[in-house]
Structures are given as C-alpha cells and as structure tokens.
Amino acid sequence: MIKAYSSTIIALPVSQVWERVRDFNGLPIWHPAATDSRIEEGHSPGEVGCVRNFALADGSGRIRETLLSISDLDHSLSYDMLPGGPLPFVNYISTMRFSEITDRGETFAQWWADFEAGDGQDRHWHNFVEQDVFLGGFRALEASF
C-alpha cells in the first residue's frame, strides 16, 4: 500500500481556501492537471456520493472520483478514484484538510492518499502523487487567487 502525504502553508485565510476547494466540481479552476470537469447525473457538487468526471490536461484520459465525505466544520473532504481511468491506481482514497494558522491568518493545507499501483511502480507513483498532484496542486491553488 502506498501512502502519499504532502502539506504546505497557503498565505490566505482558511475560509477563502476552503470556499474554492469545497466545490468538488471546481478542480479545473485551481489544479493545472484538470480540465473539463462535470458532476455526473443525479447529484450536486457538494453532495456526498456525487461523481466528479474530469479530463486530464495532458490529454491522457478522464478520471472519475466519488465524494465520500465533506465537512465545513473541519474544512476537509475525502474522495475515491473509480477504476477505469488512465492511472494504474487501485483502492485510491484521498483526503484534503485545511486548518487555520491563527497567529498569521494563513492556512495549513494537508493532502494525503492511500492506494496501490496496479503496475508495480510504487516509488514512481508515490513521488508523482506527492509532488505533482498534491504539492503542484497546492502551489496552483494559492496562485489562483
């Protein structure tokens, strides 16, 4: 089992960061790897159980993810990645959590995932998720304001 984790400080209040991230369909607004996102029929973007379906910016395919939980109190959300996409991930479950840094009015951002790599390239996918998906996403999130 691969356990990927990244954290950073975002120089914005947690309320602003959370407002942008909590829109489960808004990933292309701030993450450079995602384009053309839509919520599949029958659900709204903040509803547990909704499926986000987005294209990867590199053109390699589409990813489908299910919103498993969302908490405005904890500024957190969890989701899983459904099989059938371009990435060889199995049992992928991820959580994002944002906490207020009270003395500076900034945000402590955490993003982690547990998953298996169906192609056996654990080290490659571990680094890819931590660096490109998570840290790259955090940098782009901060720059999107």
C-alpha positions in Angstrom: 0.0 0.0 0.0 1.3 3.4 -1.0 0.9 6.2 1.5 1.4 9.7 -0.1 1.3 12.8 2.0 2.0 16.5 1.4 1.5 19.7 3.4 2.2 23.3 3.0 1.3 26.8 4.2 -1.0 28.8 2.0 -0.8 32.6 2.6 -4.6 33.1 2.6 -7.3 32.7 5.3 -8.7 29.2 5.6 -12.2 30.5 4.7 -11.1 31.7 1.3 -9.1 28.5 0.6 -12.0 26.3 1.7 -14.6 28.2 -0.4 -12.6 27.4 -3.5 -11.7 23.7 -2.7 -15.1 22.6 -1.3 -16.6 22.9 -4.8 -16.0 19.3 -5.8 -16.6 20.2 -9.5 -14.3 23.2 -9.4 -11.0 21.3 -9.6 -10.1 22.8 -13.1 -10.3 26.3 -11.6 -7.2 25.8 -9.5 -5.5 22.5 -10.4 -3.4 22.6 -13.6 -3.8 18.8 -14.3 -7.6 19.0 -14.5 -9.9 20.3 -17.3 -13.5 19.9 -18.4 -15.0 18.7 -15.1 -18.6 17.8 -14.6 -20.7 16.1 -12.0 -22.4 13.0 -13.3 -26.2 13.0 -13.4 -28.3 12.9 -10.3 -26.1 14.8 -7.8 -24.9 18.3 -6.9 -21.2 19.1 -6.5 -21.3 19.2 -2.6 -23.4 16.1 -2.2 -21.7 13.0 -0.7 -21.9 10.3 -3.4 -21.6 12.7 -6.3 -19.1 11.6 -9.0 -16.7 14.1 -10.5 -15.6 13.3 -14.0 -12.7 15.4 -15.4 -10.2 15.3 -18.2 -6.5 15.3 -17.6 -4.8 18.4 -19.1 -2.2 16.2 -20.8 -4.9 14.5 -22.9 -4.3 11.0 -21.4 -7.9 10.4 -20.5 -10.6 11.1 -17.9 -10.7 10.4 -14.2 -13.8 9.7 -12.1 -13.9 10.3 -8.4 -16.6 9.9 -5.8 -17.1 12.4 -2.9 -17.0 10.2 0.2 -17.3 13.0 2.9 -17.2 16.7 3.2 -17.1 18.8 6.4 -17.4 22.6 6.5 -16.6 22.5 10.2 -13.3 20.6 9.7 -12.6 22.1 6.2 -12.0 18.6 4.9 -13.2 16.3 2.1 -12.4 12.8 1.1 -12.9 11.0 -2.2 -12.0 7.8 -4.0 -10.9 7.3 -7.6 -13.0 4.9 -9.6 -11.4 2.2 -11.7 -11.1 2.6 -15.5 -9.1 5.8 -15.8 -5.6 6.3 -17.3 -3.8 6.0 -14.0 -3.0 2.4 -12.7 -4.3 3.1 -9.2 -6.3 0.6 -7.2 -8.2 1.3 -4.0 -7.3 5.0 -4.1 -8.8 7.0 -1.2 -7.7 10.6 -0.6 -8.4 13.4 1.9 -7.7 17.1 1.9 -7.8 19.1 5.1 -7.3 22.8 5.7 -6.7 24.4 9.2 -6.4 28.0 10.3 -3.0 29.2 11.4 -4.4 31.7 13.9 -1.4 33.9 14.5 -0.9 34.7 10.8 -4.3 34.3 9.2 -2.9 31.7 6.9 -3.9 28.1 6.1 -2.1 24.8 6.9 -3.0 22.5 4.0 -2.7 18.8 4.0 -3.5 16.2 1.3 -2.9 12.5 1.6 -3.9 9.3 -0.2 -3.6 5.5 0.3 -3.6 3.4 -2.8 -1.9 0.6 -4.7 -0.2 0.9 -8.1 -1.5 -1.8 -10.4 1.7 -1.6 -12.5 4.1 -2.2 -9.6 5.9 1.1 -9.9 5.2 2.1 -6.3 8.1 4.6 -5.9 7.3 6.4 -9.2 3.6 6.8 -8.3 4.3 7.8 -4.7 6.6 10.6 -5.9 4.2 11.6 -8.7 1.2 11.9 -6.3 3.1 13.8 -3.6 5.0 16.2 -5.8 2.9 16.7 -9.0 -0.6 16.1 -7.8 -0.5 17.3 -4.2 2.2 19.9 -3.9 1.7 21.1 -7.5 -2.0 21.4 -6.7 -1.3 23.4 -3.6 1.0 25.8 -5.4 -1.6 26.3 -8.2 -4.4 26.7 -5.6 -2.5 29.6 -3.9 -1.7 31.2 -7.2 -5.3 31.0 -8.3 -6.4 33.8 -6.0 
